[in-house]
Amino acid sequence: MRLLRTIVAVAGVAVGILGGATAQEGHPLKGSWLGEWAGNTTHGDNILLILDWDGSAITGMINPGTDNIPVGKASLDPKGWVIKIEAEGKDKSGAAVRYVIEGHIEDLELPNRSIVGSWSSNQGRGTFMVSRQ
């Protein structure tokens, strides 16, 4: 009987640890996302998104560094896992560029999920795909 209680206790702790490990992931968009946007001559082909969630709002940065573009407005609709990001940046000459990025999350259940969609700006449009790192 005592052995059975010990086994049940150890199993309970193991389930608690495993459950806690998966619960630590947080918001579906939180993290670093790396990929490519096709046809973006203003900021090149590579894209890096750093996204965060403070409990009520999605914030972040597109291509942090020399091409940094702060996320102005972002939303996530759980129905279809559709994301929309609006951002204001500048091209190499300093002219304003307004981006609207729309896509959906693929493979939501995986840690390295992807966002696939399209982007548009006053200087063009194209597609993009990023994967969470």
DRENDO-1510 file (C-alpha; in Angstrom, 1 decimal, always signed):
<recs>
REC; n; res; u; v; w
REC; 1; MET; +0.0; +0.0; +0.0 .
REC; 2; ARG; +2.8; +2.4; +0.9 .
REC; 3; LEU; +4.6; +1.5; -2.4 .
REC; 4; LEU; +1.4; +2.3; -4.3 .
REC; 5; ARG; +1.1; +5.7; -2.6 .
REC; 6; THR; +4.7; +6.5; -3.5 .
REC; 7; ILE; +4.2; +5.5; -7.1 .
REC; 8; VAL; +1.0; +7.6; -7.3 .
REC; 9; ALA; +2.8; +10.6; -5.7 .
REC; 10; VAL; +5.8; +10.4; -8.1 .
REC; 11; ALA; +3.4; +10.1; -11.1 .
REC; 12; GLY; +1.5; +13.1; -9.9 .
REC; 13; VAL; +4.7; +15.2; -9.6 .
REC; 14; ALA; +5.8; +14.0; -13.1 .
REC; 15; VAL; +2.4; +15.0; -14.6 .
REC; 16; GLY; +2.6; +18.4; -12.8 .
REC; 17; ILE; +6.1; +19.1; -14.2 .
REC; 18; LEU; +5.2; +18.1; -17.7 .
REC; 19; GLY; +2.0; +20.1; -17.6 .
REC; 20; GLY; +3.9; +23.1; -16.3 .
REC; 21; ALA; +6.5; +22.8; -19.1 .
REC; 22; THR; +3.9; +23.0; -21.8 .
REC; 23; ALA; +2.0; +25.7; -20.0 .
REC; 24; GLN; +5.1; +27.9; -20.0 .
REC; 25; GLU; +4.8; +28.6; -23.7 .
REC; 26; GLY; +2.5; +31.6; -23.4 .
REC; 27; HIS; +0.8; +33.5; -26.1 .
REC; 28; PRO; +0.8; +31.9; -29.6 .
REC; 29; LEU; +2.7; +34.9; -31.1 .
REC; 30; LYS; +5.2; +35.5; -28.4 .
REC; 31; GLY; +8.8; +35.0; -29.4 .
REC; 32; SER; +11.3; +35.4; -32.3 .
REC; 33; TRP; +10.2; +34.6; -35.8 .
REC; 34; LEU; +12.6; +34.3; -38.7 .
REC; 35; GLY; +11.8; +34.0; -42.4 .
REC; 36; GLU; +11.5; +35.8; -45.7 .
REC; 37; TRP; +9.2; +38.2; -47.4 .
REC; 38; ALA; +9.2; +38.0; -51.1 .
REC; 39; GLY; +9.6; +41.2; -53.2 .
REC; 40; ASN; +10.5; +43.6; -50.4 .
REC; 41; THR; +13.1; +45.8; -52.1 .
REC; 42; THR; +12.9; +48.4; -49.3 .
REC; 43; HIS; +14.1; +46.1; -46.5 .
REC; 44; GLY; +15.5; +43.0; -48.3 .
REC; 45; ASP; +14.3; +39.5; -48.4 .
REC; 46; ASN; +14.9; +38.4; -44.8 .
REC; 47; ILE; +12.5; +39.2; -42.0 .
REC; 48; LEU; +12.8; +39.0; -38.3 .
REC; 49; LEU; +9.8; +39.6; -36.0 .
REC; 50; ILE; +10.2; +39.9; -32.3 .
REC; 51; LEU; +6.7; +39.7; -30.8 .
REC; 52; ASP; +5.5; +40.0; -27.2 .
REC; 53; TRP; +2.2; +39.9; -25.4 .
REC; 54; ASP; +1.7; +41.8; -22.1 .
REC; 55; GLY; -1.7; +40.2; -21.3 .
REC; 56; SER; -3.7; +42.5; -23.4 .
REC; 57; ALA; -1.7; +43.8; -26.4 .
REC; 58; ILE; +0.7; +42.4; -29.0 .
REC; 59; THR; +3.8; +44.5; -29.3 .
REC; 60; GLY; +7.2; +44.1; -31.0 .
REC; 61; MET; +9.7; +45.0; -33.6 .
REC; 62; ILE; +10.1; +44.1; -37.3 .
REC; 63; ASN; +13.8; +43.7; -38.3 .
REC; 64; PRO; +15.4; +45.1; -35.2 .
REC; 65; GLY; +18.7; +46.8; -36.0 .
REC; 66; THR; +19.3; +49.1; -38.9 .
REC; 67; ASP; +15.9; +48.5; -40.5 .
REC; 68; ASN; +13.9; +48.4; -37.2 .
REC; 69; ILE; +10.1; +49.0; -37.6 .
REC; 70; PRO; +8.1; +49.1; -34.5 .
REC; 71; VAL; +4.8; +47.2; -34.5 .
REC; 72; GLY; +2.1; +49.9; -34.3 .
REC; 73; LYS; -1.0; +47.8; -34.1 .
REC; 74; ALA; -1.4; +44.0; -34.0 .
REC; 75; SER; -4.3; +41.6; -33.6 .
REC; 76; LEU; -4.8; +37.9; -33.5 .
REC; 77; ASP; -8.2; +36.3; -34.2 .
REC; 78; PRO; -8.3; +32.8; -32.8 .
REC; 79; LYS; -10.9; +31.8; -35.4 .
REC; 80; GLY; -8.5; +30.7; -38.1 .
REC; 81; TRP; -5.5; +32.1; -36.1 .
REC; 82; VAL; -5.4; +35.1; -38.3 .
REC; 83; ILE; -2.8; +37.8; -37.5 .
REC; 84; LYS; -2.7; +41.4; -38.7 .
REC; 85; ILE; +0.2; +43.7; -38.0 .
REC; 86; GLU; +0.4; +47.4; -39.0 .
REC; 87; ALA; +3.7; +49.2; -38.8 .
REC; 88; GLU; +5.3; +52.5; -39.9 .
REC; 89; GLY; +8.9; +52.4; -41.0 .
REC; 90; LYS; +11.3; +54.3; -43.3 .
REC; 91; ASP; +13.1; +53.3; -46.5 .
REC; 92; LYS; +16.8; +53.9; -47.1 .
REC; 93; SER; +16.2; +57.5; -48.2 .
REC; 94; GLY; +14.1; +58.3; -45.0 .
REC; 95; ALA; +10.7; +58.3; -46.7 .
REC; 96; ALA; +7.8; +56.8; -44.7 .
REC; 97; VAL; +6.7; +53.3; -45.5 .
REC; 98; ARG; +3.5; +51.9; -44.0 .
REC; 99; TYR; +3.2; +48.1; -43.8 .
REC; 100; VAL; +0.1; +46.0; -43.4 .
REC; 101; ILE; +1.0; +42.4; -42.8 .
REC; 102; GLU; -1.7; +39.7; -42.7 .
REC; 103; GLY; -1.4; +36.0; -42.3 .
REC; 104; HIS; -2.4; +32.9; -40.4 .
REC; 105; ILE; -0.6; +30.6; -38.0 .
REC; 106; GLU; +0.2; +27.2; -39.3 .
REC; 107; ASP; +1.1; +24.2; -37.1 .
REC; 108; LEU; -0.1; +26.0; -34.0 .
REC; 109; GLU; +0.5; +23.0; -31.8 .
REC; 110; LEU; +4.2; +22.9; -32.6 .
REC; 111; PRO; +6.9; +25.0; -30.9 .
REC; 112; ASN; +8.3; +26.1; -34.3 .
REC; 113; ARG; +5.0; +27.1; -35.8 .
REC; 114; SER; +4.9; +29.3; -38.8 .
REC; 115; ILE; +3.0; +32.4; -40.0 .
REC; 116; VAL; +2.2; +32.6; -43.7 .
REC; 117; GLY; +0.6; +35.4; -45.5 .
REC; 118; SER; +1.0; +38.6; -47.4 .
REC; 119; TRP; +2.3; +42.1; -46.8 .
REC; 120; SER; +1.6; +45.4; -48.5 .
REC; 121; SER; +3.1; +48.9; -48.3 .
REC; 122; ASN; +2.9; +52.1; -50.3 .
REC; 123; GLN; +6.0; +50.8; -52.1 .
REC; 124; GLY; +4.8; +47.3; -53.1 .
REC; 125; ARG; +3.4; +44.0; -52.0 .
REC; 126; GLY; +4.3; +40.4; -51.7 .
REC; 127; THR; +4.2; +37.2; -49.6 .
REC; 128; PHE; +6.0; +36.2; -46.4 .
REC; 129; MET; +6.6; +33.2; -44.2 .
REC; 130; VAL; +8.3; +33.2; -40.8 .
REC; 131; SER; +8.9; +30.4; -38.3 .
REC; 132; ARG; +9.2; +30.7; -34.6 .
REC; 133; GLN; +12.7; +30.1; -33.3 .
</recs>
